[in-house]
Amino acid sequence: MIKYKILDTLRQREGMVVSGGELANRLGVSRTAVWKQILSLQSEGYQIESVPNKGYRLQKSEVYSAYEITRRLNTQIIGHPVIFLEEVDSTNTYAKKLGTNGGENGTAVVAAHQTSGKGRMERKFESPEGDGVYLSILLRPKLQVSDINSITLMTAVVVSDTVEELCGVRPSIKWTNDVYLNGKKLCGILTECSIEGESGMVEYAVVGIGTNLRQVSGDFPEEIRDIATSVFQETGVRIDRADYAAVLLQNFERYFYTQHFPQNKASFLERYRNDLFFLGQEITVVGLNGQYTAVALDIDGEGRLLVRTEDGRTNALNSGEISIRMKEK
């Protein structure tokens, strides 16, 4: 698009004035056309100053859009395309509709705001506008349904890698699908799929990732204020949302395609194990048939949590069957 060619030219000379005539000659359009495109860019949030009788100057701008995510991407599959929505009920719900209707493998659905963000077991995930990155990736993998849980575990490592890369602090993981920073929840992951009835193969999978980047304590609802956090609240680092989304998608592709999921399971499970923050501690296991106290021991080669009960037995817990909460000290 012409306006993004104008933007690229201004970005190459950020802080300098570029004349309307030069932009018009470069792109083979009129000065009036340049002016109209500048207005369109300004409406998207780009800080472009019009300098009388001289031209236009791009000032530092932070814009969150499909274009800004895509231009940062260096991937072959994941994020092609990026669908950006200002508001949606849930990126997972939107992506599942795409999955049902022939949506392309690798499509990333990104929303500035979710009105009904969701986590496991139909829990609500708070998704305030301007403060986080809420995205879902549509996959059409040749996998058995038994591999789906491993995608969630892999994604938790992807998130930890991404946060560490952008702010220098590595989060920890609470089995199975939550990423924590300094003992508070930073990110939730929800993987859903559709299964072919006859073959038992995955028709499509949707991986939803919601990360709190810039909230402060008062931005969270009072009922979760003591258990939720953001990168900014814990580190003081303000991450550009387009940077985060792009790096996250690149890291996802690295683990899922470049390293050939699920053949790389042993490798990412080792990283996952190292990021777990509660191994060796007493926890409360909450299941459909009640709850019990146990000690978290390890995860096995399938990502199941191994716990030792008070009577000395070792149980292997599958995701989806139980949730865990740390035993209060």
C-alpha positions as CSV (number, residue, x, y, z in Angstrom):
1,M,0.0,0.0,0.0
2,I,1.2,3.5,-0.8
3,K,0.7,4.8,2.7
4,Y,3.1,2.2,4.1
5,K,5.7,2.9,1.4
6,I,5.5,6.6,2.6
7,L,5.8,5.4,6.2
8,D,8.8,3.2,5.4
9,T,10.5,6.2,3.8
10,L,9.8,8.4,6.8
11,R,11.0,5.7,9.1
12,Q,14.3,5.4,7.3
13,R,14.8,9.1,8.1
14,E,13.0,9.2,11.4
15,G,13.3,12.6,13.0
16,M,14.2,14.3,9.7
17,V,11.9,16.3,7.5
18,V,11.1,14.7,4.1
19,S,9.4,17.0,1.6
20,G,6.1,16.1,0.1
21,G,7.6,16.6,-3.4
22,E,10.3,14.0,-2.7
23,L,7.7,11.5,-1.4
24,A,5.4,12.2,-4.4
25,N,8.3,11.7,-6.9
26,R,9.5,8.5,-5.2
27,L,6.1,6.9,-5.4
28,G,4.8,8.4,-8.6
29,V,1.8,10.1,-7.1
30,S,0.6,13.7,-6.5
31,R,1.4,15.8,-3.5
32,T,-2.3,15.7,-2.7
33,A,-2.2,12.0,-2.6
34,V,0.7,12.0,-0.3
35,W,-1.1,14.4,2.0
36,K,-4.2,12.2,2.1
37,Q,-2.0,9.1,3.0
38,I,-0.3,11.1,5.7
39,L,-3.7,11.9,7.2
40,S,-4.6,8.2,7.1
41,L,-1.4,7.2,8.9
42,Q,-2.0,9.9,11.5
43,S,-5.4,8.4,12.1
44,E,-3.8,5.0,12.8
45,G,-1.7,6.6,15.5
46,Y,1.6,7.5,13.8
47,Q,3.1,10.7,15.1
48,I,3.8,12.5,11.8
49,E,4.5,16.2,12.1
50,S,3.6,18.5,9.1
51,V,6.3,21.1,8.9
52,P,5.0,24.1,6.9
53,N,6.7,24.6,3.5
54,K,9.2,21.8,4.3
55,G,7.4,18.4,4.5
56,Y,6.8,15.7,7.0
57,R,8.7,14.3,10.0
58,L,8.0,11.0,11.7
59,Q,8.4,11.0,15.4
60,K,8.7,8.0,17.6
61,S,5.4,6.2,17.4
62,E,4.0,3.0,19.0
63,V,1.3,1.6,16.9
64,Y,-0.3,-1.8,17.4
65,S,-1.6,-3.2,14.1
66,A,-1.3,-6.1,11.7
67,Y,1.2,-4.1,9.6
68,E,3.4,-3.4,12.6
69,I,3.4,-7.0,13.7
70,T,4.0,-8.4,10.2
71,R,6.8,-6.0,9.3
72,R,8.7,-7.3,12.3
73,L,8.1,-11.0,11.5
74,N,10.8,-13.3,10.1
75,T,8.7,-16.5,9.8
76,Q,7.6,-18.8,7.0
77,I,4.3,-20.1,8.4
78,I,3.3,-18.7,11.8
79,G,1.7,-15.2,11.4
80,H,0.9,-15.6,7.7
81,P,-1.5,-13.9,7.8
82,V,-2.0,-11.8,10.9
83,I,-5.6,-10.8,11.5
84,F,-5.8,-7.8,13.8
85,L,-9.1,-6.9,15.6
86,E,-9.6,-3.8,17.7
87,E,-12.2,-5.8,19.8
88,V,-13.4,-9.4,19.9
89,D,-15.1,-11.6,22.4
90,S,-12.2,-14.1,22.3
91,T,-9.4,-14.6,19.9
92,N,-9.7,-18.4,20.4
93,T,-13.4,-18.3,19.5
94,Y,-12.6,-16.3,16.4
95,A,-9.8,-18.6,15.4
96,K,-11.9,-21.7,15.9
97,K,-14.5,-20.3,13.5
98,L,-11.6,-19.8,11.0
99,G,-10.6,-23.4,11.6
100,T,-14.1,-24.7,10.8
101,N,-14.3,-22.5,7.7
102,G,-11.0,-23.3,6.0
103,G,-8.7,-20.8,7.7
104,E,-5.1,-21.0,6.8
105,N,-2.5,-22.9,8.8
106,G,-0.4,-20.5,10.8
107,T,-3.0,-17.7,10.9
108,A,-2.5,-15.4,14.0
109,V,-5.6,-13.7,15.4
110,V,-4.6,-10.7,17.5
111,A,-6.9,-8.4,19.4
112,A,-6.3,-5.1,21.1
113,H,-9.1,-6.0,23.5
114,Q,-11.2,-9.1,24.4
115,T,-14.6,-8.7,25.9
116,S,-14.8,-12.4,27.0
117,G,-11.3,-13.7,27.2
118,K,-11.2,-17.2,28.6
119,G,-8.9,-19.7,30.3
120,R,-9.1,-23.3,31.2
121,M,-12.4,-24.6,32.7
122,E,-14.3,-21.6,31.4
123,R,-12.5,-19.2,33.7
124,K,-12.5,-15.6,32.6
125,F,-9.2,-14.0,31.4
126,E,-9.1,-10.2,32.0
127,S,-8.0,-8.5,28.7
128,P,-8.0,-4.7,29.1
129,E,-7.3,-2.6,26.1
130,G,-3.8,-1.2,25.7
131,D,-2.1,-3.3,28.4
132,G,-1.5,-6.8,27.0
133,V,-1.1,-9.0,24.0
134,Y,-4.0,-11.4,23.3
135,L,-3.5,-13.7,20.4
136,S,-4.4,-17.1,19.0
137,I,-2.6,-19.3,16.5
138,L,-4.5,-21.6,14.1
139,L,-2.7,-24.8,13.4
140,R,-3.5,-27.7,11.1
141,P,-0.9,-30.2,12.4
142,K,-0.8,-33.9,11.6
143,L,-1.0,-35.0,15.2
144,Q,-2.9,-37.3,17.5
145,V,-5.1,-35.7,20.1
146,S,-2.6,-37.0,22.7
147,D,-0.1,-34.5,21.5
148,I,-2.3,-31.5,22.2
149,N,-1.3,-31.1,25.8
150,S,2.4,-31.0,24.8
151,I,1.6,-28.0,22.6
152,T,0.5,-26.1,25.7
153,L,3.7,-27.1,27.6
154,M,5.8,-26.0,24.6
155,T,3.9,-22.7,24.4
156,A,4.7,-21.9,28.1
157,V,8.4,-22.2,27.2
158,V,7.9,-20.0,24.2
159,V,6.4,-17.3,26.5
160,S,9.2,-17.5,29.0
161,D,11.8,-17.3,26.2
162,T,10.0,-14.2,24.7
163,V,9.7,-12.3,28.0
164,E,13.3,-13.0,28.8
165,E,14.5,-11.9,25.4
166,L,12.6,-8.6,25.6
167,C,13.2,-7.6,29.3
168,G,16.0,-9.8,30.5
169,V,14.0,-11.5,33.3
170,R,12.8,-15.1,32.8
171,P,9.4,-16.0,34.2
172,S,8.6,-19.3,35.8
173,I,5.8,-21.8,35.0
174,K,2.9,-23.3,37.0
175,W,1.9,-26.6,35.5
176,T,0.3,-26.8,33.1
177,N,-0.6,-23.6,31.3
178,D,0.2,-20.5,33.5
179,V,3.4,-18.4,33.3
180,Y,4.3,-16.6,36.5
181,L,6.6,-13.7,37.4
182,N,7.6,-13.1,41.0
183,G,4.9,-15.5,42.3
184,K,2.0,-13.9,40.3
185,K,0.3,-14.9,37.1
186,L,1.6,-13.1,34.0
187,C,0.2,-15.2,31.2
188,G,-2.4,-17.8,30.5
189,I,-2.5,-20.4,27.7
190,L,-5.5,-22.2,26.3
191,T,-5.2,-24.9,23.6
192,E,-8.4,-26.2,22.0
193,C,-8.8,-28.5,19.0
194,S,-11.2,-30.2,16.7
195,I,-10.8,-34.0,16.2
196,E,-11.7,-36.1,13.1
197,G,-14.1,-38.7,14.4
198,E,-12.9,-41.6,12.3
199,S,-9.2,-41.2,12.4
200,G,-8.8,-39.6,15.8
201,M,-6.4,-37.1,14.2
202,V,-6.4,-33.4,14.9
203,E,-8.3,-31.5,12.3
204,Y,-7.1,-28.1,13.6
205,A,-5.8,-26.7,16.9
206,V,-6.0,-23.2,18.3
207,V,-3.4,-22.0,20.8
208,G,-4.5,-18.9,22.7
209,I,-2.0,-16.8,24.6
210,G,-2.8,-13.9,26.8
211,T,0.1,-11.9,28.3
212,N,-0.1,-9.0,30.7
213,L,2.5,-6.5,29.6
214,R,1.9,-3.0,31.0
215,Q,-0.8,-3.2,33.7
216,V,-0.2,-1.7,37.2
217,S,-1.9,-3.1,40.3
218,G,-4.9,-0.8,40.0
219,D,-5.7,-2.0,36.5
220,F,-6.6,-5.5,37.7
221,P,-10.0,-6.2,39.2
222,E,-9.8,-6.2,43.0
223,E,-10.5,-9.9,43.2
224,I,-7.3,-10.9,41.2
225,R,-5.1,-7.9,42.2
226,D,-3.0,-10.1,44.6
227,I,-2.5,-12.9,42.2
228,A,-2.0,-11.2,38.8
229,T,0.8,-9.1,37.5
230,S,2.5,-7.7,34.4
231,V,6.0,-7.4,32.9
232,F,6.0,-3.7,33.6
233,Q,4.8,-4.0,37.2
234,E,7.5,-6.5,38.0
235,T,10.4,-5.2,36.0
236,G,9.7,-1.6,35.0
237,V,10.3,-2.5,31.4
238,R,7.7,-1.2,28.9
239,I,7.5,-3.6,26.0
240,D,6.1,-2.5,22.7
241,R,3.1,-4.8,22.0
242,A,3.9,-5.3,18.3
243,D,7.5,-6.3,19.3
244,Y,6.2,-8.8,21.8
245,A,3.6,-10.3,19.4
246,A,6.2,-10.7,16.6
247,V,8.9,-12.2,18.8
248,L,6.3,-14.6,20.3
249,L,5.2,-15.8,16.9
250,Q,8.8,-16.2,15.8
251,N,9.7,-18.3,18.9
252,F,6.5,-20.4,18.4
253,E,7.6,-21.2,14.8
254,R,11.1,-22.1,16.0
255,Y,9.8,-24.7,18.5
256,F,6.9,-26.0,16.5
257,Y,8.3,-26.1,12.9
258,T,12.0,-25.5,12.9
259,Q,12.6,-28.0,15.7
260,H,9.9,-30.4,14.4
261,F,7.3,-30.7,17.1
262,P,6.6,-33.3,18.6
263,Q,10.0,-34.9,17.9
264,N,11.6,-32.1,20.0
265,K,9.5,-33.0,23.1
266,A,12.4,-34.1,25.2
267,S,14.2,-30.8,24.6
268,F,11.4,-28.4,25.4
269,L,10.2,-30.5,28.3
270,E,13.7,-30.1,29.9
271,R,13.3,-26.4,29.6
272,Y,9.8,-26.6,30.9
273,R,11.0,-28.7,33.9
274,N,13.7,-26.1,34.7
275,D,11.1,-23.3,34.7
276,L,8.6,-25.0,37.1
277,F,8.7,-23.1,40.4
278,F,7.1,-25.5,42.8
279,L,8.8,-28.8,42.4
280,G,9.7,-30.3,45.8
281,Q,7.0,-28.3,47.5
282,E,3.7,-29.4,49.1
283,I,0.7,-28.6,47.0
284,T,-3.0,-29.1,47.1
285,V,-4.4,-31.2,44.2
286,V,-7.9,-30.3,43.3
287,G,-9.9,-32.8,41.1
288,L,-13.4,-33.8,40.3
289,N,-13.5,-36.2,43.2
290,G,-12.2,-33.8,45.9
291,Q,-8.8,-32.7,46.8
292,Y,-5.7,-34.0,48.6
293,T,-2.3,-32.8,49.7
294,A,0.9,-34.1,47.9
295,V,4.5,-33.2,47.1
296,A,5.2,-32.1,43.5
297,L,8.1,-34.3,42.4
298,D,8.7,-33.9,38.6
299,I,7.1,-34.1,35.2
300,D,7.5,-37.3,33.1
301,G,8.3,-37.6,29.4
302,E,4.6,-36.9,28.5
303,G,4.4,-33.8,30.6
304,R,2.4,-35.4,33.4
305,L,3.0,-34.0,36.9
306,L,4.3,-36.6,39.2
307,V,3.2,-36.2,42.9
308,R,3.8,-38.2,46.0
309,T,0.7,-38.5,48.2
310,E,0.7,-38.6,52.0
311,D,0.5,-42.4,52.0
312,G,3.6,-42.6,49.8
313,R,2.0,-43.4,46.5
314,T,3.2,-41.7,43.3
315,N,0.5,-40.3,41.0
316,A,0.9,-39.1,37.4
317,L,-1.5,-36.2,36.8
318,N,-2.9,-35.4,33.4
319,S,-3.8,-31.9,32.4
320,G,-7.5,-31.4,32.1
321,E,-8.2,-33.8,34.9
322,I,-7.0,-31.6,37.8
323,S,-5.9,-28.1,38.7
324,I,-3.4,-27.3,41.4
325,R,-2.9,-24.6,43.9
326,M,0.0,-24.0,46.2
327,K,-0.5,-25.0,49.8
328,E,-0.7,-22.0,52.0
329,K,2.2,-21.6,54.3
